[in-house]
Amino acid sequence: MTADVHTLTGAYALDALPEDERRDFERHLADCEACRREVEEFRATAAHLASAGHEEPPAGLKERVMAEVDTIRQDPPPTVVEMPKRPMTQRLLTVAAVILAIAAIGLGVTVAGLNDRVEELETASAQMAEIMAAPDAETVALETEVGGVAQFVYSRSQGEAVFLAKGLPTLSEDEVYELWLIGADGPVPAGLFRPGERGATSQLLAGGVGSAQAVAVTVEPAGGSDQPTTEPIVVLEVPTA
C-alpha cells in the first residue's frame, strides 16, 4: 500500500488500483470523508468525458499517464469533515492528470483535441468546486422518474448552480438529456448532457440561475430543443432565501 494513502483517490476513481490496494483503500474510505468526496469529484469529472468521440490513444500513453498520476501528491485531509482546501493550481494539475488517464484507459477522449478539452474541463471543474464549497451552498436532491438520483447545488451569493446525477438510464443516439431553468417566463435551456459510467453526470448550469424558481430535466431529440417536448424526469426547486 502506498505510504500516503490520500494520493490514491484519482487512481481508485479510475479503477486503476491493483486488487489488494483497492481493498485496502476501500477500508480507508470508510473512515475518511475527505477522500470519499474527492473520489466522487474525480468520478464526476470522468462523466464529463464519457460521451466524447473515441480515438485509439498512442501506444504507451496509458503507462506514461498512470506514472504521472502517481507523482501528483495531494495534501492529506484535515481532521475535520470539511473537504481540504488545496491551492487551485494543484487542483487543476490533478484534474488534468485524471483527464489524461481517462483517455489512456478508453473512456473516449479524442486525443487530437485533448488540449482544448483539458482547458475547458479545468475551468468547469474549478467553477463547480467553487460553487459546491461556497459557505451558502444549498443542496436539493430527488429520485428521478426514470431511476437514479438528481442533485441541485446552488450558491445564492454566486448566482450559480451545479446539477449532479447518478443512476440515469443510457439514452439512444437519437436522444439527449436537457436541463431547463424554469421561471415566470417559462423554461429556458440550460445545457445538454449524456450520462457516463453508472449513469453519472455533473453539469454547470449555463447562464447562471438568475430568477429561476426550479430546475428540470427532460429527454429531448439529439441536439436539444428550444422548448421541452417531453414530461420532466425530475423537477428540483431552487432554494429561496
Contacts in CASP RR format, 6 or more apart in sequence:
PFRMAT RR
TARGET T0000
AUTHOR 0000-0000-0000
METHOD contacts of the structure
MODEL  1
MTADVHTLTGAYALDALPEDERRDFERHLADCEACRREVEEFRATAAHLA
SAGHEEPPAGLKERVMAEVDTIRQDPPPTVVEMPKRPMTQRLLTVAAVIL
AIAAIGLGVTVAGLNDRVEELETASAQMAEIMAAPDAETVALETEVGGVA
QFVYSRSQGEAVFLAKGLPTLSEDEVYELWLIGADGPVPAGLFRPGERGA
TSQLLAGGVGSAQAVAVTVEPAGGSDQPTTEPIVVLEVPTA
1 20 0 8 1.000
1 21 0 8 1.000
1 24 0 8 1.000
1 25 0 8 1.000
2 8 0 8 1.000
2 21 0 8 1.000
4 73 0 8 1.000
4 76 0 8 1.000
5 24 0 8 1.000
5 25 0 8 1.000
5 28 0 8 1.000
5 35 0 8 1.000
6 32 0 8 1.000
6 34 0 8 1.000
6 35 0 8 1.000
6 74 0 8 1.000
6 75 0 8 1.000
6 76 0 8 1.000
6 77 0 8 1.000
7 70 0 8 1.000
7 72 0 8 1.000
7 73 0 8 1.000
7 74 0 8 1.000
8 17 0 8 1.000
8 21 0 8 1.000
8 25 0 8 1.000
9 35 0 8 1.000
9 38 0 8 1.000
9 39 0 8 1.000
9 42 0 8 1.000
9 74 0 8 1.000
10 16 0 8 1.000
10 38 0 8 1.000
10 39 0 8 1.000
10 42 0 8 1.000
10 69 0 8 1.000
10 94 0 8 1.000
10 98 0 8 1.000
10 101 0 8 1.000
11 17 0 8 1.000
11 66 0 8 1.000
11 69 0 8 1.000
11 70 0 8 1.000
11 101 0 8 1.000
12 22 0 8 1.000
12 25 0 8 1.000
12 26 0 8 1.000
12 29 0 8 1.000
12 39 0 8 1.000
13 39 0 8 1.000
13 42 0 8 1.000
13 43 0 8 1.000
13 46 0 8 1.000
13 98 0 8 1.000
14 42 0 8 1.000
14 46 0 8 1.000
14 98 0 8 1.000
14 101 0 8 1.000
14 102 0 8 1.000
14 105 0 8 1.000
15 105 0 8 1.000
16 66 0 8 1.000
16 69 0 8 1.000
16 101 0 8 1.000
16 105 0 8 1.000
17 25 0 8 1.000
28 35 0 8 1.000
29 35 0 8 1.000
29 36 0 8 1.000
29 39 0 8 1.000
32 77 0 8 1.000
33 77 0 8 1.000
33 81 0 8 1.000
34 77 0 8 1.000
34 78 0 8 1.000
34 81 0 8 1.000
34 82 0 8 1.000
34 83 0 8 1.000
34 84 0 8 1.000
35 77 0 8 1.000
37 83 0 8 1.000
38 74 0 8 1.000
38 83 0 8 1.000
41 125 0 8 1.000
41 129 0 8 1.000
42 98 0 8 1.000
43 197 0 8 1.000
43 198 0 8 1.000
43 200 0 8 1.000
44 128 0 8 1.000
44 164 0 8 1.000
44 200 0 8 1.000
44 201 0 8 1.000
44 202 0 8 1.000
45 95 0 8 1.000
45 98 0 8 1.000
45 99 0 8 1.000
45 102 0 8 1.000
45 121 0 8 1.000
45 125 0 8 1.000
45 202 0 8 1.000
46 98 0 8 1.000
46 102 0 8 1.000
46 107 0 8 1.000
46 196 0 8 1.000
46 197 0 8 1.000
46 200 0 8 1.000
47 195 0 8 1.000
47 196 0 8 1.000
47 197 0 8 1.000
47 199 0 8 1.000
47 200 0 8 1.000
47 201 0 8 1.000
47 202 0 8 1.000
48 121 0 8 1.000
48 124 0 8 1.000
48 201 0 8 1.000
48 202 0 8 1.000
49 99 0 8 1.000
49 102 0 8 1.000
49 103 0 8 1.000
49 107 0 8 1.000
49 108 0 8 1.000
49 109 0 8 1.000
49 117 0 8 1.000
49 121 0 8 1.000
50 107 0 8 1.000
50 108 0 8 1.000
50 194 0 8 1.000
50 195 0 8 1.000
50 196 0 8 1.000
50 197 0 8 1.000
51 193 0 8 1.000
51 194 0 8 1.000
51 196 0 8 1.000
52 108 0 8 1.000
52 109 0 8 1.000
52 110 0 8 1.000
52 117 0 8 1.000
53 108 0 8 1.000
53 109 0 8 1.000
53 110 0 8 1.000
54 106 0 8 1.000
54 108 0 8 1.000
54 110 0 8 1.000
55 108 0 8 1.000
55 109 0 8 1.000
55 110 0 8 1.000
55 111 0 8 1.000
55 112 0 8 1.000
57 103 0 8 1.000
57 104 0 8 1.000
57 106 0 8 1.000
57 109 0 8 1.000
57 111 0 8 1.000
58 111 0 8 1.000
61 100 0 8 1.000
61 103 0 8 1.000
61 104 0 8 1.000
61 111 0 8 1.000
62 101 0 8 1.000
62 104 0 8 1.000
62 105 0 8 1.000
64 104 0 8 1.000
65 97 0 8 1.000
65 100 0 8 1.000
65 101 0 8 1.000
65 103 0 8 1.000
65 104 0 8 1.000
66 101 0 8 1.000
66 104 0 8 1.000
68 97 0 8 1.000
68 100 0 8 1.000
69 97 0 8 1.000
69 98 0 8 1.000
69 100 0 8 1.000
69 101 0 8 1.000
72 90 0 8 1.000
72 93 0 8 1.000
72 94 0 8 1.000
72 97 0 8 1.000
74 84 0 8 1.000
74 86 0 8 1.000
74 90 0 8 1.000
74 94 0 8 1.000
75 84 0 8 1.000
75 86 0 8 1.000
75 90 0 8 1.000
76 84 0 8 1.000
77 83 0 8 1.000
77 84 0 8 1.000
78 84 0 8 1.000
83 133 0 8 1.000
85 133 0 8 1.000
88 126 0 8 1.000
91 125 0 8 1.000
91 126 0 8 1.000
91 129 0 8 1.000
92 122 0 8 1.000
92 125 0 8 1.000
92 126 0 8 1.000
95 121 0 8 1.000
95 122 0 8 1.000
95 125 0 8 1.000
96 118 0 8 1.000
96 122 0 8 1.000
99 109 0 8 1.000
99 114 0 8 1.000
99 117 0 8 1.000
99 118 0 8 1.000
99 121 0 8 1.000
100 114 0 8 1.000
100 118 0 8 1.000
102 108 0 8 1.000
102 109 0 8 1.000
103 109 0 8 1.000
103 111 0 8 1.000
103 114 0 8 1.000
107 197 0 8 1.000
109 117 0 8 1.000
110 117 0 8 1.000
124 204 0 8 1.000
127 160 0 8 1.000
127 204 0 8 1.000
128 162 0 8 1.000
128 202 0 8 1.000
128 204 0 8 1.000
130 158 0 8 1.000
131 137 0 8 1.000
131 153 0 8 1.000
131 154 0 8 1.000
131 155 0 8 1.000
131 158 0 8 1.000
131 160 0 8 1.000
131 161 0 8 1.000
131 162 0 8 1.000
131 204 0 8 1.000
132 153 0 8 1.000
132 162 0 8 1.000
134 155 0 8 1.000
134 157 0 8 1.000
134 158 0 8 1.000
135 157 0 8 1.000
136 155 0 8 1.000
136 156 0 8 1.000
136 157 0 8 1.000
137 153 0 8 1.000
137 154 0 8 1.000
137 155 0 8 1.000
138 153 0 8 1.000
138 154 0 8 1.000
138 155 0 8 1.000
138 156 0 8 1.000
138 239 0 8 1.000
139 151 0 8 1.000
139 152 0 8 1.000
139 153 0 8 1.000
139 154 0 8 1.000
140 151 0 8 1.000
140 152 0 8 1.000
140 154 0 8 1.000
140 236 0 8 1.000
140 237 0 8 1.000
140 238 0 8 1.000
140 239 0 8 1.000
141 149 0 8 1.000
141 150 0 8 1.000
141 151 0 8 1.000
141 152 0 8 1.000
141 236 0 8 1.000
142 149 0 8 1.000
142 150 0 8 1.000
142 234 0 8 1.000
142 235 0 8 1.000
142 236 0 8 1.000
143 149 0 8 1.000
143 150 0 8 1.000
143 234 0 8 1.000
144 150 0 8 1.000
144 165 0 8 1.000
144 168 0 8 1.000
144 217 0 8 1.000
144 233 0 8 1.000
144 234 0 8 1.000
145 231 0 8 1.000
145 232 0 8 1.000
145 233 0 8 1.000
145 234 0 8 1.000
146 168 0 8 1.000
146 169 0 8 1.000
146 233 0 8 1.000
147 167 0 8 1.000
147 168 0 8 1.000
147 169 0 8 1.000
148 165 0 8 1.000
148 166 0 8 1.000
148 167 0 8 1.000
148 168 0 8 1.000
148 199 0 8 1.000
149 165 0 8 1.000
149 166 0 8 1.000
149 167 0 8 1.000
150 163 0 8 1.000
150 164 0 8 1.000
150 165 0 8 1.000
150 168 0 8 1.000
150 217 0 8 1.000
150 234 0 8 1.000
150 236 0 8 1.000
151 163 0 8 1.000
151 164 0 8 1.000
151 165 0 8 1.000
151 236 0 8 1.000
152 161 0 8 1.000
152 162 0 8 1.000
152 163 0 8 1.000
152 164 0 8 1.000
152 215 0 8 1.000
152 236 0 8 1.000
152 238 0 8 1.000
153 161 0 8 1.000
153 162 0 8 1.000
153 163 0 8 1.000
153 164 0 8 1.000
154 160 0 8 1.000
154 161 0 8 1.000
154 209 0 8 1.000
154 238 0 8 1.000
154 239 0 8 1.000
155 161 0 8 1.000
156 239 0 8 1.000
156 241 0 8 1.000
159 208 0 8 1.000
159 209 0 8 1.000
159 210 0 8 1.000
160 204 0 8 1.000
160 205 0 8 1.000
160 208 0 8 1.000
160 209 0 8 1.000
161 204 0 8 1.000
161 205 0 8 1.000
161 208 0 8 1.000
161 209 0 8 1.000
161 215 0 8 1.000
161 238 0 8 1.000
162 202 0 8 1.000
162 203 0 8 1.000
162 204 0 8 1.000
162 205 0 8 1.000
163 179 0 8 1.000
163 201 0 8 1.000
163 202 0 8 1.000
163 203 0 8 1.000
163 205 0 8 1.000
163 215 0 8 1.000
163 217 0 8 1.000
164 200 0 8 1.000
164 201 0 8 1.000
164 202 0 8 1.000
164 203 0 8 1.000
165 195 0 8 1.000
165 199 0 8 1.000
165 200 0 8 1.000
165 201 0 8 1.000
165 217 0 8 1.000
166 198 0 8 1.000
166 199 0 8 1.000
166 200 0 8 1.000
167 195 0 8 1.000
167 198 0 8 1.000
167 199 0 8 1.000
167 200 0 8 1.000
168 177 0 8 1.000
168 195 0 8 1.000
168 199 0 8 1.000
168 200 0 8 1.000
168 201 0 8 1.000
169 195 0 8 1.000
169 199 0 8 1.000
170 194 0 8 1.000
170 195 0 8 1.000
170 199 0 8 1.000
171 177 0 8 1.000
171 194 0 8 1.000
171 219 0 8 1.000
173 222 0 8 1.000
174 221 0 8 1.000
174 222 0 8 1.000
175 219 0 8 1.000
175 220 0 8 1.000
175 221 0 8 1.000
175 222 0 8 1.000
176 192 0 8 1.000
176 193 0 8 1.000
176 194 0 8 1.000
176 219 0 8 1.000
176 220 0 8 1.000
176 221 0 8 1.000
176 222 0 8 1.000
176 223 0 8 1.000
176 224 0 8 1.000
177 192 0 8 1.000
177 193 0 8 1.000
177 194 0 8 1.000
177 195 0 8 1.000
177 201 0 8 1.000
177 217 0 8 1.000
177 218 0 8 1.000
177 219 0 8 1.000
177 220 0 8 1.000
177 233 0 8 1.000
178 189 0 8 1.000
178 191 0 8 1.000
178 192 0 8 1.000
178 217 0 8 1.000
178 218 0 8 1.000
178 219 0 8 1.000
178 220 0 8 1.000
178 224 0 8 1.000
178 225 0 8 1.000
178 228 0 8 1.000
179 189 0 8 1.000
179 190 0 8 1.000
179 191 0 8 1.000
179 192 0 8 1.000
179 193 0 8 1.000
179 203 0 8 1.000
179 205 0 8 1.000
179 206 0 8 1.000
179 215 0 8 1.000
179 216 0 8 1.000
179 217 0 8 1.000
180 187 0 8 1.000
180 188 0 8 1.000
180 189 0 8 1.000
180 190 0 8 1.000
180 215 0 8 1.000
180 216 0 8 1.000
180 217 0 8 1.000
180 218 0 8 1.000
180 228 0 8 1.000
180 232 0 8 1.000
181 187 0 8 1.000
181 188 0 8 1.000
181 190 0 8 1.000
181 205 0 8 1.000
181 208 0 8 1.000
181 209 0 8 1.000
181 210 0 8 1.000
181 212 0 8 1.000
181 214 0 8 1.000
181 215 0 8 1.000
182 188 0 8 1.000
182 212 0 8 1.000
182 213 0 8 1.000
182 214 0 8 1.000
182 215 0 8 1.000
182 216 0 8 1.000
182 235 0 8 1.000
183 211 0 8 1.000
183 212 0 8 1.000
183 213 0 8 1.000
183 214 0 8 1.000
184 211 0 8 1.000
184 213 0 8 1.000
187 216 0 8 1.000
187 227 0 8 1.000
187 228 0 8 1.000
188 212 0 8 1.000
189 206 0 8 1.000
189 224 0 8 1.000
189 225 0 8 1.000
189 226 0 8 1.000
190 205 0 8 1.000
190 206 0 8 1.000
190 207 0 8 1.000
190 208 0 8 1.000
190 215 0 8 1.000
191 203 0 8 1.000
191 205 0 8 1.000
191 206 0 8 1.000
192 220 0 8 1.000
192 223 0 8 1.000
192 224 0 8 1.000
193 201 0 8 1.000
193 203 0 8 1.000
194 201 0 8 1.000
195 201 0 8 1.000
205 215 0 8 1.000
209 215 0 8 1.000
209 238 0 8 1.000
212 238 0 8 1.000
213 237 0 8 1.000
213 238 0 8 1.000
214 235 0 8 1.000
214 236 0 8 1.000
214 237 0 8 1.000
214 238 0 8 1.000
215 235 0 8 1.000
215 236 0 8 1.000
215 238 0 8 1.000
216 228 0 8 1.000
216 232 0 8 1.000
216 234 0 8 1.000
216 235 0 8 1.000
216 236 0 8 1.000
217 232 0 8 1.000
217 233 0 8 1.000
217 234 0 8 1.000
218 225 0 8 1.000
218 228 0 8 1.000
218 229 0 8 1.000
218 230 0 8 1.000
218 231 0 8 1.000
218 232 0 8 1.000
218 233 0 8 1.000
219 230 0 8 1.000
219 233 0 8 1.000
220 228 0 8 1.000
220 229 0 8 1.000
220 230 0 8 1.000
221 229 0 8 1.000
END
